Amino acid sequence: MKDMAETILASLADIGLGPQRMARARAGSALFGAGGILNSIELVQFIVALSERTGVDSLEFMESFHDGAGVFESLSSISDFLESHPSHEMNV
């Protein structure tokens, strides 16, 4: 899970997230949704960056988006999604 968390954090860094918001992500703050650290444009950029790093199609991330933030609620929810993803041949 640590490698997956580092991959997710690297994807956040890829979109230019600053040190304060990176620290909030590491601390478990919501990534998207009410009080989340990403706005909608940053979320799309993050999905693309994460897709490139993991090999998971961007549309699969979007399909998992439900009831507000869905899989993008936190670092751990994204990690759980990626760990359970059938094509777990991540490009980390």
N, CA, C and O atoms as a DFTB+ gen file, in Angstrom:
368 C
 N C O
     1  1       0.828      -1.202       0.000
     2  2       0.000       0.000       0.000
     3  2       0.860       1.249       0.000
     4  3       0.472       2.276      -0.557
     5  1       2.049       1.166       0.634
     6  2       2.917       2.336       0.670
     7  2       3.351       2.740      -0.734
     8  3       3.360       3.925      -1.066
     9  1       3.719       1.738      -1.575
    10  2       4.103       2.048      -2.953
    11  2       2.948       2.700      -3.704
    12  3       3.149       3.634      -4.479
    13  1       1.730       2.197      -3.466
    14  2       0.561       2.753      -4.133
    15  2       0.337       4.192      -3.670
    16  3       0.036       5.064      -4.485
    17  1       0.480       4.443      -2.380
    18  2       0.309       5.806      -1.858
    19  2       1.348       6.738      -2.479
    20  3       1.033       7.876      -2.826
    21  1       2.566       6.265      -2.617
    22  2       3.616       7.085      -3.233
    23  2       3.306       7.376      -4.702
    24  3       3.580       8.470      -5.195
    25  1       2.737       6.397      -5.394
    26  2       2.336       6.603      -6.785
    27  2       1.246       7.662      -6.878
    28  3       1.279       8.521      -7.759
    29  1       0.285       7.597      -5.968
    30  2      -0.800       8.574      -5.954
    31  2      -0.258       9.962      -5.635
    32  3      -0.630      10.942      -6.280
    33  1       0.618      10.043      -4.641
    34  2       1.221      11.340      -4.287
    35  2       2.062      11.885      -5.436
    36  3       2.065      13.091      -5.683
    37  1       2.769      11.012      -6.136
    38  2       3.559      11.456      -7.286
    39  2       2.644      12.019      -8.374
    40  3       2.990      12.996      -9.038
    41  1       1.487      11.406      -8.551
    42  2       0.522      11.906      -9.540
    43  2      -0.018      13.270      -9.131
    44  3      -0.249      14.130      -9.980
    45  1      -0.220      13.469      -7.831
    46  2      -0.631      14.788      -7.349
    47  2       0.469      15.815      -7.592
    48  3       0.185      16.955      -7.961
    49  1       1.717      15.418      -7.386
    50  2       2.836      16.321      -7.646
    51  2       2.934      16.640      -9.140
    52  3       3.288      17.755      -9.523
    53  1       2.615      15.643      -9.983
    54  2       2.658      15.846     -11.435
    55  2       1.757      16.989     -11.883
    56  3       2.060      17.669     -12.863
    57  1       0.662      17.204     -11.181
    58  2      -0.270      18.268     -11.598
    59  2       0.068      19.596     -10.943
    60  3      -0.654      20.579     -11.114
    61  1       1.162      19.629     -10.193
    62  2       1.629      20.889      -9.624
    63  2       1.020      21.252      -8.284
    64  3       0.976      22.427      -7.920
    65  1       0.550      20.260      -7.550
    66  2      -0.005      20.550      -6.225
    67  2       1.108      21.073      -5.324
    68  3       2.190      20.488      -5.268
    69  1       0.851      22.156      -4.632
    70  2       1.848      22.785      -3.771
    71  2       2.097      22.001      -2.494
    72  3       1.358      21.067      -2.183
    73  1       3.135      22.375      -1.753
    74  2       3.528      21.633      -0.552
    75  2       2.452      21.580       0.531
    76  3       2.324      20.569       1.221
    77  1       1.681      22.651       0.688
    78  2       0.646      22.638       1.726
    79  2      -0.465      21.649       1.396
    80  3      -0.918      20.906       2.266
    81  1      -0.901      21.638       0.149
    82  2      -1.958      20.699      -0.229
    83  2      -1.424      19.273      -0.297
    84  3      -2.163      18.328      -0.019
    85  1      -0.148      19.098      -0.663
    86  2       0.454      17.754      -0.634
    87  2       0.479      17.236       0.806
    88  3       0.206      16.061       1.049
    89  1       0.801      18.102       1.747
    90  2       0.819      17.710       3.158
    91  2      -0.583      17.327       3.621
    92  3      -0.751      16.370       4.378
    93  1      -1.578      18.067       3.171
    94  2      -2.960      17.730       3.525
    95  2      -3.360      16.378       2.952
    96  3      -4.048      15.600       3.612
    97  1      -2.931      16.097       1.724
    98  2      -3.233      14.792       1.111
    99  2      -2.577      13.668       1.909
   100  3      -3.204      12.644       2.184
   101  1      -1.307      13.866       2.281
   102  2      -0.598      12.862       3.092
   103  2      -1.294      12.628       4.437
   104  3      -1.294      11.515       4.962
   105  1      -1.880      13.685       4.979
   106  2      -2.529      13.605       6.286
   107  2      -3.924      12.981       6.208
   108  3      -4.563      12.762       7.237
   109  1      -4.400      12.693       4.992
   110  2      -5.686      12.028       4.851
   111  2      -6.864      12.934       4.562
   112  3      -8.014      12.504       4.645
   113  1      -6.589      14.187       4.223
   114  2      -7.691      15.106       3.878
   115  2      -8.422      14.613       2.632
   116  3      -7.871      13.877       1.814
   117  1      -9.665      15.036       2.514
   118  2     -10.449      14.699       1.328
   119  2      -9.758      15.279       0.097
   120  3      -9.307      16.425       0.107
   121  1      -9.680      14.476      -0.959
   122  2      -9.070      14.961      -2.190
   123  2     -10.073      15.736      -3.030
   124  3      -9.731      16.750      -3.640
   125  1     -11.303      15.260      -3.060
   126  2     -12.319      15.909      -3.872
   127  2     -13.645      15.825      -3.125
   128  3     -13.852      14.949      -2.285
   129  1     -14.525      16.745      -3.447
   130  2     -15.814      16.794      -2.764
   131  2     -15.800      17.915      -1.741
   132  3     -14.970      18.822      -1.811
   133  1     -16.712      17.851      -0.800
   134  2     -16.824      18.890       0.223
   135  2     -15.514      19.020       0.993
   136  3     -15.064      18.074       1.640
   137  1     -14.917      20.190       0.917
   138  2     -13.668      20.440       1.623
   139  2     -12.453      19.796       0.995
   140  3     -11.380      19.787       1.598
   141  1     -12.597      19.260      -0.192
   142  2     -11.483      18.581      -0.860
   143  2     -10.404      19.542      -1.320
   144  3     -10.648      20.738      -1.479
   145  1      -9.212      19.011      -1.533
   146  2      -8.075      19.856      -1.910
   147  2      -7.968      20.077      -3.419
   148  3      -7.199      20.929      -3.864
   149  1      -8.733      19.317      -4.213
   150  2      -8.690      19.463      -5.666
   151  2      -9.974      20.104      -6.171
   152  3     -11.072      19.769      -5.727
   153  1      -9.813      21.038      -7.112
   154  2     -11.002      21.546      -7.799
   155  2     -11.283      20.619      -8.983
   156  3     -10.522      19.679      -9.214
   157  1     -12.336      20.858      -9.722
   158  2     -12.744      19.930     -10.782
   159  2     -11.713      19.819     -11.910
   160  3     -11.508      18.732     -12.451
   161  1     -11.075      20.913     -12.264
   162  2     -10.052      20.870     -13.323
   163  2      -8.841      20.085     -12.841
   164  3      -8.290      19.276     -13.587
   165  1      -8.425      20.316     -11.608
   166  2      -7.301      19.566     -11.043
   167  2      -7.631      18.082     -10.931
   168  3      -6.753      17.236     -11.106
   169  1      -8.891      17.761     -10.641
   170  2      -9.284      16.354     -10.558
   171  2      -9.088      15.670     -11.902
   172  3      -8.562      14.558     -11.959
   173  1      -9.504      16.319     -12.982
   174  2      -9.327      15.745     -14.319
   175  2      -7.842      15.566     -14.617
   176  3      -7.437      14.520     -15.125
   177  1      -7.033      16.565     -14.310
   178  2      -5.587      16.455     -14.529
   179  2      -4.998      15.312     -13.699
   180  3      -4.139      14.571     -14.177
   181  1      -5.462      15.175     -12.462
   182  2      -4.995      14.120     -11.577
   183  2      -5.366      12.743     -12.122
   184  3      -4.551      11.821     -12.089
   185  1      -6.591      12.602     -12.621
   186  2      -7.024      11.326     -13.192
   187  2      -6.119      10.936     -14.359
   188  3      -5.710       9.780     -14.470
   189  1      -5.809      11.894     -15.224
   190  2      -4.931      11.623     -16.368
   191  2      -3.536      11.219     -15.883
   192  3      -2.972      10.240     -16.370
   193  1      -2.979      11.966     -14.927
   194  2      -1.647      11.657     -14.399
   195  2      -1.624      10.282     -13.727
   196  3      -0.681       9.514     -13.914
   197  1      -2.651       9.978     -12.954
   198  2      -2.727       8.698     -12.264
   199  2      -2.903       7.556     -13.263
   200  3      -2.333       6.479     -13.088
   201  1      -3.677       7.789     -14.288
   202  2      -3.875       6.801     -15.339
   203  2      -2.552       6.484     -16.038
   204  3      -2.246       5.323     -16.309
   205  1      -1.776       7.523     -16.325
   206  2      -0.486       7.324     -16.976
   207  2       0.481       6.547     -16.087
   208  3       1.250       5.723     -16.582
   209  1       0.449       6.798     -14.797
   210  2       1.358       6.117     -13.869
   211  2       0.952       4.677     -13.563
   212  3       1.807       3.832     -13.300
   213  1      -0.343       4.399     -13.595
   214  2      -0.827       3.079     -13.174
   215  2      -1.248       2.168     -14.311
   216  3      -1.315       0.951     -14.135
   217  1      -1.530       2.734     -15.469
   218  2      -2.018       1.930     -16.585
   219  2      -3.515       1.676     -16.532
   220  3      -4.054       0.990     -17.400
   221  1      -4.196       2.217     -15.529
   222  2      -5.652       2.089     -15.428
   223  2      -6.278       3.162     -16.309
   224  3      -5.932       4.339     -16.206
   225  1      -7.195       2.755     -17.171
   226  2      -7.831       3.689     -18.087
   227  2      -8.562       4.797     -17.326
   228  3      -9.232       4.537     -16.327
   229  1      -8.427       6.015     -17.804
   230  2      -9.078       7.176     -17.176
   231  2     -10.579       6.978     -17.017
   232  3     -11.163       7.399     -16.018
   233  1     -11.200       6.340     -17.998
   234  2     -12.645       6.128     -17.931
   235  2     -13.030       5.210     -16.779
   236  3     -14.119       5.350     -16.222
   237  1     -12.160       4.273     -16.411
   238  2     -12.453       3.408     -15.270
   239  2     -12.482       4.212     -13.977
   240  3     -13.296       3.945     -13.093
   241  1     -11.604       5.186     -13.869
   242  2     -11.649       6.074     -12.703
   243  2     -12.960       6.847     -12.691
   244  3     -13.599       6.986     -11.648
   245  1     -13.356       7.348     -13.853
   246  2     -14.583       8.140     -13.932
   247  2     -15.818       7.287     -13.618
   248  3     -16.763       7.766     -12.990
   249  1     -15.808       6.020     -14.057
   250  2     -16.940       5.133     -13.773
   251  2     -17.064       4.842     -12.279
   252  3     -18.152       4.538     -11.791
   253  1     -15.963       4.934     -11.564
   254  2     -15.980       4.661     -10.130
   255  2     -16.398       5.895      -9.327
   256  3     -16.499       5.846      -8.102
   257  1     -16.633       6.975     -10.019
   258  2     -17.010       8.244      -9.397
   259  2     -18.512       8.245      -9.156
   260  3     -19.297       8.360     -10.097
   261  1     -18.908       8.118      -7.898
   262  2     -20.330       8.068      -7.575
   263  2     -20.574       8.690      -6.206
   264  3     -19.662       8.785      -5.384
   265  1     -21.780       9.101      -5.976
   266  2     -22.171       9.665      -4.681
   267  2     -21.183      10.703      -4.161
   268  3     -20.625      10.546      -3.075
   269  1     -20.971      11.744      -4.921
   270  2     -20.045      12.791      -4.492
   271  2     -18.648      12.518      -4.994
   272  3     -18.401      12.573      -6.199
   273  1     -17.727      12.222      -4.092
   274  2     -16.330      12.048      -4.458
   275  2     -16.001      10.629      -4.896
   276  3     -15.044      10.430      -5.644
   277  1     -16.767       9.641      -4.453
   278  2     -16.503       8.256      -4.832
   279  2     -15.104       7.823      -4.460
   280  3     -14.651       8.034      -3.335
   281  1     -14.423       7.216      -5.416
   282  2     -13.082       6.696      -5.169
   283  2     -12.078       7.808      -4.863
   284  3     -11.008       7.541      -4.315
   285  1     -12.411       9.037      -5.209
   286  2     -11.492      10.165      -5.019
   287  2     -11.660      10.852      -3.674
   288  3     -11.198      11.976      -3.480
   289  1     -12.313      10.184      -2.764
   290  2     -12.536      10.760      -1.448
   291  2     -11.233      11.009      -0.703
   292  3     -11.072      12.049      -0.064
   293  1     -10.300      10.060      -0.779
   294  2      -9.045      10.190      -0.035
   295  2      -7.960       9.337      -0.679
   296  3      -8.219       8.556      -1.595
   297  1      -6.755       9.503      -0.185
   298  2      -5.623       8.695      -0.628
   299  2      -5.913       7.213      -0.423
   300  3      -5.633       6.393      -1.298
   301  1      -6.473       6.872       0.734
   302  2      -6.724       5.459       1.025
   303  2      -7.820       4.876       0.139
   304  3      -7.739       3.707      -0.239
   305  1      -8.845       5.660      -0.203
   306  2      -9.896       5.126      -1.077
   307  2      -9.365       4.881      -2.488
   308  3      -9.770       3.919      -3.140
   309  1      -8.470       5.735      -2.962
   310  2      -7.860       5.518      -4.280
   311  2      -6.935       4.299      -4.211
   312  3      -6.930       3.471      -5.122
   313  1      -6.164       4.191      -3.148
   314  2      -5.286       3.024      -2.977
   315  2      -6.088       1.731      -2.983
   316  3      -5.713       0.764      -3.646
   317  1      -7.190       1.715      -2.245
   318  2      -8.050       0.526      -2.200
   319  2      -8.564       0.178      -3.590
   320  3      -8.563      -0.987      -3.986
   321  1      -9.001       1.190      -4.328
   322  2      -9.495       0.972      -5.687
   323  2      -8.393       0.372      -6.568
   324  3      -8.626      -0.601      -7.286
   325  1      -7.210       0.950      -6.508
   326  2      -6.114       0.472      -7.347
   327  2      -5.649      -0.927      -6.943
   328  3      -5.350      -1.760      -7.799
   329  1      -5.591      -1.177      -5.646
   330  2      -5.163      -2.499      -5.170
   331  2      -6.127      -3.595      -5.615
   332  3      -5.708      -4.727      -5.856
   333  1      -7.401      -3.272      -5.726
   334  2      -8.399      -4.265      -6.097
   335  2      -8.655      -4.297      -7.606
   336  3      -9.464      -5.091      -8.085
   337  1      -7.975      -3.446      -8.338
   338  2      -8.194      -3.354      -9.781
   339  2      -7.653      -4.599     -10.470
   340  3      -6.536      -5.033     -10.189
   341  1      -8.455      -5.183     -11.384
   342  2      -8.039      -6.422     -12.033
   343  2      -6.727      -6.324     -12.816
   344  3      -5.940      -7.270     -12.807
   345  1      -6.483      -5.224     -13.477
   346  2      -5.236      -5.083     -14.242
   347  2      -4.191      -4.432     -13.349
   348  3      -3.771      -3.298     -13.580
   349  1      -3.785      -5.163     -12.339
   350  2      -2.884      -4.632     -11.326
   351  2      -1.423      -4.652     -11.790
   352  3      -0.520      -4.898     -10.990
   353  1      -1.189      -4.390     -13.099
   354  2       0.167      -4.313     -13.625
   355  2       0.605      -2.862     -13.636
   356  3       0.980      -2.327     -14.679
   357  1       0.557      -2.240     -12.499
   358  2       0.809      -0.815     -12.377
   359  2       2.197      -0.452     -12.909
   360  3       3.157      -1.209     -12.763
   361  1       2.272       0.716     -13.523
   362  2       3.520       1.213     -14.085
   363  2       4.313       2.015     -13.059
   364  3       4.897       3.042     -13.404
   365  1       4.345       1.571     -11.816
   366  2       5.004       2.345     -10.757
   367  2       6.496       2.242     -10.816
   368  3       7.189       2.838      -9.991
